[in-house]
Amino acid sequence: MKARQFGPQLTKDGTRFRLWAPAAKRIDVMLQQPHAMTRGNDGWYTADIAGVTAGARYKFRIDDEIDVPDPASDFQPDDVFGPSEVIDHASFAWRAGDWRGRPWQDAVIVEAHVGAFTPGGSYRTMIEHLDHLVETGITALELLPLADFAGSRNWGYDGVLWYAPDSAYGRPEDLKTLIDEAHLRGLMVMLDVVYNHFGPEGNYLGRYAPTFFTDAHTPWGSAIDYRVPEMRAFAIENALHWLRDYRFDGLRLDAVNSIVEPGGLSLLHDLSAAAGELAKATGRHIHLVLENGDNRASILDPAQDPPQGKYRAQWNDDYHHAWRVLMTGENQGYYGDYQRAPLQDIARSLSSGFVYQGEMSAFRRGARGEPSGALSPTAFINFLGNHDQIGNRPLGDRLESVARTEAIEAALAVMLLAPAIPMLFMGEEWGSKTPFPFFCDFKGDLANAVRQGRRSEYQWAYAEYGDEVPDALELWTFQSAVLDWDERRQAAPQKRLKLVRDLLAIRRKQIAPRLAGAAFGAASATLDGLLTADWRMGDGTTLALVANLSDREISHAATTSNGTPIWGSELNGRVPPWSVVWRLG
């Protein structure tokens, strides 16, 4: 593995500081006193300073004009505008020293926001509920982005200091303790990372390294130029930083279709290959997954272990959107692409992964996707809700608030036993109705711009709901998103939690051991609401699904198929409303 170029490096005598600042004429490291840095021909500034140890705080002074944090800061105790802190990653005493992870087919994911997962809102308070996740049958905890953002609350997609876990949730050793405790319980921990843009506040790279950016724009700001070797290394080293120094078991790369890279997908390839080298060197399972609106099946391969340029799986938005339209009838925005035949779209997703595999998307105004049926079902992460699909709604309301209980429970019975990798959003396992509205903590003109942008985007919602639409900048909006763990004690949440636990117990026993080598089969949907599907499992058995996703009993010969029921009752040719039966044989 190559040595890390960015960020401070502890030496036997002190600390070596490095900064790539090709547009700067002079750089000083600001400690108790300024220390001039030496410029090399390649735009790198370096300074070896004796006696500087872990815990030291520093900034870089650019051309005697502005003091900035280290762009590769390991920690920002006083937020993005404060000094950076030198961290000794090698000093942490890991307890789960023999942890090597779990194979991908074991994955049952829960997505969680650290600040909203518990009333304490910290890495350490999350530990209190790890046993609950294990008892539920969850095997992987996926954290929303942690890269340091401006303010005390944020979804995490406005990070500006990619290497520094945000101090709002605790110190680096607190995050490591959370991961260590998860590993001791057999839980994988994954991290959402953002490589398509920097946040809007606290990013100084344009001042001293403007070539990091192109003239192009993403929906969230200036595009990053990954043709620049240093910027490319900055992203790849960041991925390795989280995987090596914090021992995350994997990464979820946000909206990679918004990475502006002329010439193709080479950054994604090189990042995967670098992670694969780490996995090979350490004997670990490392899982890389994508969010990708382009539905590129060609860069997915869950069996490539360790990674060598491809990715385990992709979040399957198609699956979610079809279910949402079926259960709610919503047709705004991207849901319009699924309103014609949502049940048929669900069948297509169950039989070949994506719904859009090259067809024209009205919402995207062009062809979308690549054929995906030759992939393993485990190349797709299916869900009924996530931070985007809940939080990008004007009220941040969950499916529980807009769909019928029997429909949700049928959808869970399909998703949690199907061969694709299932993902829940925090609290979904007990049917939490806690909203997850968009929230942030910007100030001044930026705060006003966020407010105005949301009013423009959700004009119809403000016209209908008025002041009921949460103000993203208000503290109470964030507070409303904090999970109510006492809610689990109520009768309905207890019933839902038992359902999810029972389903995941069957998945653990009957499905997961057969997923290696599994393949898609056939699926179909009828106009009256009957859904059938089958898969060829890795051990040669056939997994078969029959579900009635309607309010009426259905008669159908498919209910007499072979196999032993592993979920649901014998149907004898008749399928009750909103019932689901799984067979294995």
C-alpha positions as CSV (number, residue, x, y, z in Angstrom):
1,M,0.0,0.0,0.0
2,K,1.2,3.5,-0.9
3,A,1.9,5.9,2.0
4,R,-0.7,8.5,2.5
5,Q,0.2,11.8,0.8
6,F,-2.4,14.1,2.5
7,G,-2.6,15.0,6.1
8,P,-0.1,15.1,9.0
9,Q,2.3,12.2,9.5
10,L,3.7,11.4,13.0
11,T,7.4,10.8,12.9
12,K,9.9,9.6,15.5
13,D,10.8,13.2,16.2
14,G,7.5,15.0,15.7
15,T,5.1,15.6,12.8
16,R,5.5,16.1,9.1
17,F,2.9,18.5,7.7
18,R,2.0,18.5,4.0
19,L,-0.3,20.6,1.8
20,W,-0.8,20.6,-1.9
21,A,-1.3,24.3,-2.7
22,P,-0.1,25.0,-6.3
23,A,-1.7,28.5,-6.3
24,A,-0.1,29.7,-3.1
25,K,3.2,31.6,-2.9
26,R,3.9,31.0,0.8
27,I,2.5,28.6,3.4
28,D,3.1,28.6,7.2
29,V,2.0,25.9,9.7
30,M,0.5,27.8,12.5
31,L,1.2,26.2,15.9
32,Q,2.2,28.3,18.9
33,Q,4.2,30.1,16.3
34,P,4.4,30.1,12.5
35,H,6.6,27.6,10.8
36,A,7.5,28.2,7.2
37,M,6.9,25.3,4.8
38,T,9.2,24.4,2.0
39,R,7.7,24.4,-1.5
40,G,8.5,21.6,-4.0
41,N,8.3,21.9,-7.8
42,D,5.1,19.9,-7.8
43,G,3.1,22.3,-5.7
44,W,3.5,20.4,-2.4
45,Y,4.5,22.3,0.7
46,T,6.2,20.3,3.5
47,A,7.5,21.0,7.0
48,D,9.0,18.6,9.6
49,I,8.5,20.0,13.0
50,A,10.1,18.3,16.0
51,G,8.2,17.9,19.3
52,V,4.8,18.1,17.8
53,T,2.8,15.1,19.0
54,A,-0.8,13.8,18.8
55,G,-3.2,16.3,20.2
56,A,-1.4,19.3,18.7
57,R,-3.7,21.8,16.9
58,Y,-2.7,23.7,13.8
59,K,-3.8,25.6,10.8
60,F,-2.1,26.6,7.5
61,R,-1.6,30.3,6.7
62,I,-1.9,31.0,3.0
63,D,0.2,33.9,1.6
64,D,-0.1,35.8,4.9
65,E,-3.8,36.4,4.1
66,I,-6.0,33.6,5.5
67,D,-5.7,30.8,8.0
68,V,-7.3,27.5,6.9
69,P,-7.7,24.0,8.4
70,D,-5.9,21.1,6.8
71,P,-8.1,19.7,4.0
72,A,-7.1,16.3,5.1
73,S,-7.6,17.1,8.8
74,D,-8.1,14.0,11.0
75,F,-10.3,15.9,13.4
76,Q,-11.8,19.4,13.9
77,P,-12.7,19.8,17.6
78,D,-14.1,23.3,16.9
79,D,-15.9,22.7,13.6
80,V,-14.8,23.4,10.1
81,F,-13.5,26.9,10.8
82,G,-11.3,25.9,13.7
83,P,-7.9,24.4,13.9
84,S,-7.1,20.8,12.9
85,E,-5.9,18.3,15.4
86,V,-3.1,15.7,14.9
87,I,-4.5,12.2,15.6
88,D,-2.4,9.1,16.3
89,H,-4.5,6.4,14.7
90,A,-2.1,3.6,15.6
91,S,-2.6,4.3,19.3
92,F,-6.2,3.0,19.5
93,A,-6.4,-0.4,21.3
94,W,-8.8,-2.5,19.2
95,R,-10.6,-5.3,21.1
96,A,-12.0,-7.1,18.1
97,G,-8.5,-7.6,16.7
98,D,-9.3,-10.8,14.8
99,W,-12.4,-9.3,13.1
100,R,-12.2,-9.9,9.3
101,G,-15.8,-9.0,8.5
102,R,-18.6,-11.1,7.0
103,P,-19.4,-12.3,3.4
104,W,-21.7,-10.1,1.4
105,Q,-24.5,-12.7,1.3
106,D,-24.9,-12.3,5.1
107,A,-25.8,-8.6,4.7
108,V,-29.0,-7.2,6.2
109,I,-28.5,-3.5,6.4
110,V,-29.9,-0.7,8.6
111,E,-29.2,2.9,7.5
112,A,-28.8,5.3,10.4
113,H,-28.0,8.9,11.1
114,V,-25.7,9.2,14.1
115,G,-27.2,12.4,15.5
116,A,-30.8,11.2,15.2
117,F,-30.4,7.5,16.1
118,T,-30.5,8.3,19.8
119,P,-31.4,11.3,22.0
120,G,-27.8,11.6,22.9
121,G,-26.8,11.9,19.2
122,S,-23.3,10.5,19.6
123,Y,-21.1,7.6,18.5
124,R,-21.1,6.3,22.0
125,T,-24.8,6.4,22.6
126,M,-25.3,4.3,19.5
127,I,-23.6,1.5,21.3
128,E,-26.5,1.2,23.7
129,H,-28.7,-0.1,20.8
130,L,-26.3,-2.4,19.0
131,D,-27.7,-5.4,20.8
132,H,-31.2,-4.5,19.5
133,L,-29.9,-4.6,16.0
134,V,-28.3,-8.0,16.5
135,E,-31.4,-9.4,18.1
136,T,-33.5,-8.1,15.2
137,G,-31.4,-10.0,12.7
138,I,-29.5,-7.0,11.2
139,T,-25.9,-7.7,10.3
140,A,-24.7,-4.3,8.9
141,L,-25.0,-0.8,10.3
142,E,-24.6,1.8,7.6
143,L,-23.9,5.4,8.8
144,L,-24.8,8.5,6.9
145,P,-21.8,10.6,6.0
146,L,-19.5,11.8,8.8
147,A,-17.1,14.1,7.0
148,D,-17.0,17.3,8.9
149,F,-19.7,19.8,8.0
150,A,-20.4,23.4,9.1
151,G,-22.7,23.6,12.1
152,S,-23.9,21.2,14.7
153,R,-26.5,19.2,12.6
154,N,-26.6,18.1,9.0
155,W,-27.6,15.0,7.0
156,G,-23.8,14.7,6.2
157,Y,-23.9,15.4,2.5
158,D,-22.4,18.9,3.0
159,G,-19.1,17.7,4.3
160,V,-16.0,19.8,3.5
161,L,-13.3,18.1,5.4
162,W,-13.5,14.5,4.1
163,Y,-11.1,12.9,6.5
164,A,-12.4,14.3,9.8
165,P,-15.4,12.6,11.5
166,D,-17.7,15.4,12.6
167,S,-17.1,16.5,16.2
168,A,-20.8,17.0,16.8
169,Y,-21.0,13.2,17.4
170,G,-17.7,12.8,19.4
171,R,-14.0,12.2,18.9
172,P,-12.3,9.8,16.5
173,E,-11.7,7.3,19.3
174,D,-15.4,7.4,20.1
175,L,-16.2,6.4,16.5
176,K,-13.6,3.7,16.7
177,T,-15.2,2.4,19.9
178,L,-18.6,2.2,18.2
179,I,-17.1,0.2,15.3
180,D,-15.2,-2.0,17.7
181,E,-18.2,-2.7,19.8
182,A,-20.2,-3.5,16.7
183,H,-17.5,-6.0,15.5
184,L,-17.5,-7.7,18.9
185,R,-21.2,-8.4,18.3
186,G,-20.7,-9.6,14.8
187,L,-22.1,-6.4,13.2
188,M,-20.5,-5.0,10.1
189,V,-20.3,-1.2,9.9
190,M,-20.4,0.7,6.6
191,L,-20.0,4.4,5.8
192,D,-21.7,6.6,3.3
193,V,-19.1,8.8,1.5
194,V,-19.5,11.7,-0.9
195,Y,-17.0,12.2,-3.7
196,N,-19.2,14.2,-6.2
197,H,-18.9,17.6,-4.5
198,F,-17.8,19.5,-1.4
199,G,-20.2,21.3,0.9
200,P,-21.0,25.0,0.5
201,E,-19.5,26.3,3.7
202,G,-15.9,25.9,5.1
203,N,-14.2,24.7,1.9
204,Y,-11.0,26.7,1.1
205,L,-9.6,24.5,-1.6
206,G,-10.5,26.9,-4.4
207,R,-8.2,29.5,-2.8
208,Y,-4.9,27.5,-3.0
209,A,-5.7,24.5,-5.2
210,P,-8.3,25.8,-7.7
211,T,-7.4,23.1,-10.2
212,F,-9.3,20.6,-7.9
213,F,-12.4,21.9,-9.6
214,T,-13.8,22.1,-13.2
215,D,-16.1,24.6,-14.8
216,A,-18.9,22.0,-14.7
217,H,-21.5,21.9,-12.0
218,T,-23.3,19.2,-10.0
219,P,-26.7,19.8,-8.5
220,W,-24.9,20.7,-5.3
221,G,-22.0,22.9,-6.5
222,S,-18.8,22.9,-8.5
223,A,-17.7,19.6,-10.0
224,I,-14.4,18.0,-8.9
225,D,-11.8,17.4,-11.5
226,Y,-10.6,13.9,-11.1
227,R,-8.2,14.2,-14.0
228,V,-5.9,16.1,-11.6
229,P,-3.7,13.3,-10.0
230,E,-3.7,15.0,-6.6
231,M,-7.5,15.2,-6.5
232,R,-7.8,11.6,-7.5
233,A,-5.4,10.6,-4.8
234,F,-7.3,12.7,-2.3
235,A,-10.5,10.7,-2.9
236,I,-8.9,7.3,-3.0
237,E,-6.7,7.9,0.1
238,N,-9.9,9.1,1.8
239,A,-11.6,5.8,1.1
240,L,-8.6,3.9,2.4
241,H,-8.5,6.1,5.5
242,W,-12.0,5.1,6.5
243,L,-11.4,1.4,5.7
244,R,-8.0,1.2,7.3
245,D,-7.8,3.7,10.2
246,Y,-11.4,3.2,11.3
247,R,-11.9,-0.4,10.1
248,F,-15.2,0.3,8.4
249,D,-16.3,-2.9,6.6
250,G,-17.4,-1.0,3.5
251,L,-18.4,2.2,1.8
252,R,-21.5,3.4,0.0
253,L,-20.5,6.0,-2.6
254,D,-23.1,8.7,-3.0
255,A,-24.6,9.6,-6.4
256,V,-21.7,8.5,-8.5
257,N,-23.6,9.5,-11.6
258,S,-22.9,13.1,-10.6
259,I,-19.2,12.6,-10.6
260,V,-18.0,14.6,-13.6
261,E,-15.2,12.7,-15.1
262,P,-14.6,13.0,-18.9
263,G,-13.6,9.7,-20.3
264,G,-15.6,7.4,-18.1
265,L,-15.5,5.6,-14.8
266,S,-11.8,5.3,-14.1
267,L,-12.0,6.9,-10.6
268,L,-14.5,4.3,-9.5
269,H,-12.3,1.5,-10.9
270,D,-9.1,2.8,-9.2
271,L,-10.8,3.3,-5.9
272,S,-12.2,-0.2,-6.0
273,A,-8.8,-1.7,-6.9
274,A,-7.1,0.2,-4.0
275,A,-9.7,-1.1,-1.6
276,G,-9.2,-4.6,-2.9
277,E,-5.4,-4.3,-2.3
278,L,-6.2,-3.4,1.4
279,A,-8.6,-6.3,1.6
280,K,-6.1,-8.7,0.2
281,A,-3.3,-7.5,2.4
282,T,-5.4,-7.8,5.6
283,G,-7.6,-10.8,4.8
284,R,-10.7,-8.7,5.3
285,H,-14.1,-8.7,3.6
286,I,-14.5,-5.1,2.3
287,H,-17.8,-4.2,0.6
288,L,-18.2,-1.3,-1.8
289,V,-21.6,-0.3,-3.0
290,L,-23.0,2.5,-5.1
291,E,-25.8,4.9,-5.5
292,N,-26.0,5.4,-9.2
293,G,-28.9,7.0,-11.1
294,D,-27.5,5.7,-14.3
295,N,-28.1,2.0,-13.4
296,R,-24.8,0.8,-14.8
297,A,-24.9,-2.9,-14.4
298,S,-21.5,-3.3,-16.0
299,I,-19.7,-2.0,-12.9
300,L,-21.4,-4.4,-10.5
301,D,-20.1,-7.8,-9.5
302,P,-20.9,-9.1,-5.9
303,A,-18.7,-12.1,-6.4
304,Q,-15.5,-10.1,-7.1
305,D,-13.7,-10.6,-3.8
306,P,-11.6,-8.8,-3.1
307,P,-12.7,-5.9,-5.2
308,Q,-10.6,-5.4,-8.4
309,G,-12.4,-2.5,-10.0
310,K,-16.1,-3.3,-9.6
311,Y,-18.7,-2.9,-6.8
312,R,-20.7,-5.4,-4.8
313,A,-24.1,-3.8,-5.3
314,Q,-26.2,-0.7,-6.0
315,W,-29.1,0.8,-4.1
316,N,-32.1,-0.2,-6.2
317,D,-34.2,3.0,-6.4
318,D,-36.4,1.3,-9.1
319,Y,-37.5,-1.3,-6.6
320,H,-38.5,1.3,-4.0
321,H,-40.3,3.6,-6.5
322,A,-42.4,0.8,-7.9
323,W,-43.5,-0.3,-4.4
324,R,-44.2,3.3,-3.4
325,V,-46.5,3.9,-6.3
326,L,-48.3,0.6,-5.8
327,M,-49.0,1.3,-2.1
328,T,-49.7,5.1,-2.2
329,G,-50.6,6.0,-5.8
330,E,-48.1,8.8,-5.8
331,N,-47.0,10.1,-9.2
332,Q,-44.9,13.2,-8.6
333,G,-41.3,13.5,-9.8
334,Y,-39.6,10.2,-10.5
335,Y,-42.6,8.3,-9.3
336,G,-44.2,9.2,-12.7
337,D,-41.9,6.7,-14.4
338,Y,-43.6,3.8,-12.5
339,Q,-47.3,4.9,-12.4
340,R,-48.4,2.9,-15.5
341,A,-47.8,-0.6,-14.1
342,P,-46.1,-0.6,-10.7
343,L,-46.8,-4.3,-10.0
344,Q,-45.3,-5.3,-13.3
345,D,-42.3,-3.1,-12.4
346,I,-41.9,-4.9,-9.1
347,A,-42.0,-8.2,-11.0
348,R,-39.3,-7.0,-13.4
349,S,-37.1,-5.9,-10.5
350,L,-37.5,-9.3,-8.8
351,S,-36.6,-11.1,-12.1
352,S,-33.7,-9.0,-13.3
353,G,-32.7,-6.3,-10.9
354,F,-33.4,-2.9,-12.4
355,V,-36.7,-1.8,-13.9
356,Y,-34.9,0.6,-16.3
357,Q,-32.3,-1.3,-18.3
358,G,-31.9,1.0,-21.2
359,E,-35.5,2.2,-21.6
360,M,-36.5,5.8,-22.0
361,S,-37.2,7.6,-18.6
362,A,-39.6,10.5,-18.8
363,F,-38.2,11.9,-15.6
364,R,-34.6,11.7,-16.7
365,R,-35.5,12.7,-20.3
366,G,-33.5,10.0,-21.9
367,A,-32.5,6.3,-21.9
368,R,-31.5,5.0,-18.5
369,G,-29.7,1.9,-17.4
370,E,-28.1,-1.3,-18.7
371,P,-29.3,-4.9,-18.9
372,S,-28.9,-6.4,-15.4
373,G,-30.6,-9.8,-15.4
374,A,-27.2,-11.7,-15.8
375,L,-26.0,-10.3,-12.5
376,S,-26.5,-12.1,-9.1
377,P,-29.6,-10.9,-7.2
378,T,-27.1,-9.8,-4.5
379,A,-25.9,-7.0,-6.8
380,F,-29.0,-5.1,-5.7
381,I,-29.9,-3.5,-2.4
382,N,-33.6,-3.3,-2.0
383,F,-35.5,-1.0,0.4
384,L,-38.9,0.5,1.2
385,G,-37.4,3.7,2.6
386,N,-34.1,5.4,3.2
387,H,-32.9,8.9,4.2
388,D,-33.5,10.2,0.6
389,Q,-36.9,8.7,0.1
390,I,-38.2,9.9,3.4
391,G,-36.3,13.1,3.9
392,N,-36.7,14.5,0.5
393,R,-40.4,14.6,1.0
394,P,-41.7,18.0,2.2
395,L,-42.8,16.7,5.6
396,G,-40.2,14.0,5.9
397,D,-43.0,11.5,6.6
398,R,-42.4,7.8,6.5
399,L,-44.3,5.1,4.5
400,E,-46.0,4.2,7.8
401,S,-47.8,7.5,7.7
402,V,-49.2,7.2,4.2
403,A,-49.6,3.4,3.4
404,R,-51.8,0.7,4.9
405,T,-50.3,-1.6,7.5
406,E,-51.3,-4.8,5.6
407,A,-49.6,-3.5,2.5
408,I,-46.4,-2.6,4.3
409,E,-46.2,-5.9,6.1
410,A,-46.7,-7.8,2.8
411,A,-43.9,-5.6,1.2
412,L,-41.6,-6.5,4.1
413,A,-42.4,-10.2,3.7
414,V,-41.3,-9.9,0.1
415,M,-38.3,-7.8,0.6
416,L,-36.7,-9.5,3.6
417,L,-36.8,-13.0,2.1
418,A,-36.0,-12.2,-1.6
419,P,-32.4,-12.9,-2.6
420,A,-31.5,-9.2,-3.1
421,I,-29.8,-7.6,-0.1
422,P,-32.4,-5.9,2.1
423,M,-32.0,-2.5,3.8
424,L,-34.1,-0.9,6.5
425,F,-34.1,2.7,7.7
426,M,-33.5,3.2,11.4
427,G,-36.7,2.4,13.3
428,E,-38.4,0.8,10.3
429,E,-38.0,-2.6,12.0
430,W,-40.7,-1.6,14.5
431,G,-42.7,0.6,12.2
432,S,-41.5,3.9,13.6
433,K,-43.5,7.0,12.5
434,T,-40.7,9.4,13.6
435,P,-40.3,11.7,10.6
436,F,-36.9,12.3,9.0
437,P,-37.1,15.8,7.4
438,F,-34.2,17.5,5.8
439,F,-32.2,19.6,8.4
440,C,-29.0,21.6,8.5
441,D,-27.3,24.4,10.5
442,F,-26.1,27.0,8.1
443,K,-26.1,30.8,8.9
444,G,-26.8,34.0,7.2
445,D,-27.1,34.2,3.4
446,L,-26.5,30.5,3.0
447,A,-29.4,29.7,5.4
448,N,-31.7,32.0,3.5
449,A,-30.7,30.5,0.2
450,V,-31.5,27.0,1.5
451,R,-34.9,28.2,2.6
452,Q,-35.7,29.9,-0.7
453,G,-34.5,26.8,-2.6
454,R,-36.8,24.5,-0.7
455,R,-39.7,26.9,-1.1
456,S,-39.1,26.9,-4.9
457,E,-38.7,23.1,-5.1
458,Y,-41.8,22.3,-3.0
459,Q,-44.1,25.1,-4.0
460,W,-47.1,22.7,-4.1
461,A,-46.4,21.5,-0.6
462,Y,-46.2,25.0,0.8
463,A,-49.4,25.8,-0.9
464,E,-51.1,22.7,0.6
465,Y,-49.5,22.5,4.0
466,G,-48.2,26.0,4.7
467,D,-46.3,26.3,8.0
468,E,-46.6,22.5,8.5
469,V,-43.6,22.1,6.2
470,P,-40.6,21.9,8.5
471,D,-38.0,24.7,8.3
472,A,-34.7,22.9,7.6
473,L,-32.7,25.4,9.6
474,E,-34.7,25.3,12.8
475,L,-33.4,23.2,15.7
476,W,-36.8,21.6,16.3
477,T,-36.8,20.1,12.8
478,F,-33.7,18.1,13.7
479,Q,-35.2,17.3,17.1
480,S,-38.3,15.9,15.4
481,A,-36.1,13.4,13.6
482,V,-34.6,11.8,16.7
483,L,-35.9,8.2,17.1
484,D,-38.2,7.5,20.0
485,W,-36.9,4.2,21.3
486,D,-39.7,4.0,23.9
487,E,-42.2,3.7,21.0
488,R,-41.1,0.0,20.7
489,R,-43.0,-0.8,23.9
490,Q,-46.4,-0.2,22.3
491,A,-48.5,-3.0,20.9
492,A,-48.3,-2.2,17.2
493,P,-44.5,-1.7,17.2
494,Q,-44.0,-4.9,19.1
495,K,-46.1,-6.8,16.5
496,R,-44.1,-5.3,13.7
497,L,-40.8,-6.0,15.3
498,K,-41.8,-9.6,15.8
499,L,-42.7,-9.9,12.2
500,V,-39.3,-8.5,11.1
501,R,-37.4,-10.6,13.5
502,D,-39.2,-13.8,12.4
503,L,-38.6,-13.0,8.7
504,L,-34.9,-12.3,9.3
505,A,-34.5,-15.5,11.3
506,I,-35.8,-17.4,8.3
507,R,-33.5,-15.4,6.0
508,R,-30.5,-16.2,8.2
509,K,-31.3,-19.9,8.2
510,Q,-32.8,-20.6,4.8
511,I,-31.8,-17.8,2.4
512,A,-28.3,-16.4,3.3
513,P,-26.5,-19.8,3.2
514,R,-27.8,-20.4,-0.4
515,L,-27.1,-16.9,-1.9
516,A,-23.6,-17.6,-3.2
517,G,-24.1,-18.5,-6.8
518,A,-27.9,-17.6,-6.8
519,A,-29.4,-16.4,-10.1
520,F,-32.6,-14.7,-11.2
521,G,-35.5,-16.7,-12.5
522,A,-38.9,-15.6,-13.8
523,A,-41.5,-13.3,-12.3
524,S,-44.9,-12.2,-13.4
525,A,-47.8,-10.0,-12.2
526,T,-51.4,-10.2,-13.1
527,L,-53.9,-7.3,-13.4
528,D,-55.8,-8.6,-10.3
529,G,-52.7,-8.3,-8.1
530,L,-51.0,-11.7,-8.0
531,L,-47.2,-11.6,-8.0
532,T,-45.1,-14.7,-8.6
533,A,-41.4,-15.1,-8.8
534,D,-38.6,-17.7,-8.5
535,W,-34.9,-17.8,-8.2
536,R,-32.3,-20.6,-8.7
537,M,-30.3,-20.7,-5.5
538,G,-26.6,-21.5,-5.2
539,D,-27.2,-25.0,-3.9
540,G,-29.5,-25.9,-6.8
541,T,-32.8,-25.4,-4.9
542,T,-35.6,-23.1,-6.2
543,L,-36.9,-20.3,-4.1
544,A,-40.5,-19.4,-5.1
545,L,-42.8,-16.5,-4.1
546,V,-46.5,-16.1,-4.4
547,A,-48.0,-12.9,-3.2
548,N,-51.5,-11.3,-3.4
549,L,-50.9,-7.5,-3.4
550,S,-54.6,-6.6,-3.5
551,D,-57.7,-6.3,-1.4
552,R,-59.4,-9.3,-3.0
553,E,-58.9,-13.0,-2.7
554,I,-57.4,-14.4,-5.8
555,S,-57.7,-17.9,-7.3
556,H,-54.6,-19.1,-9.1
557,A,-53.1,-22.4,-10.1
558,A,-49.6,-21.1,-9.3
559,T,-50.4,-21.5,-5.6
560,T,-50.0,-25.3,-5.9
561,S,-46.3,-25.2,-7.0
562,N,-43.8,-27.6,-5.5
563,G,-41.5,-26.9,-2.6
564,T,-41.8,-26.7,1.2
565,P,-43.3,-23.5,2.6
566,I,-40.8,-21.5,4.7
567,W,-43.2,-18.5,5.1
568,G,-46.9,-18.3,5.0
569,S,-49.7,-21.0,4.9
570,E,-50.7,-23.6,2.4
571,L,-53.0,-21.8,0.0
572,N,-54.9,-24.7,-1.8
573,G,-55.5,-22.6,-4.9
574,R,-56.7,-19.4,-3.2
575,V,-54.6,-16.5,-2.1
576,P,-56.0,-14.2,0.6
577,P,-55.6,-10.4,0.3
578,W,-52.1,-9.0,1.1
579,S,-50.7,-12.5,1.8
580,V,-47.2,-13.7,1.0
581,V,-46.0,-17.3,0.7
582,W,-42.4,-18.4,0.2
583,R,-41.4,-22.0,-0.8
584,L,-38.0,-23.6,-1.1
585,G,-37.5,-26.9,-2.9
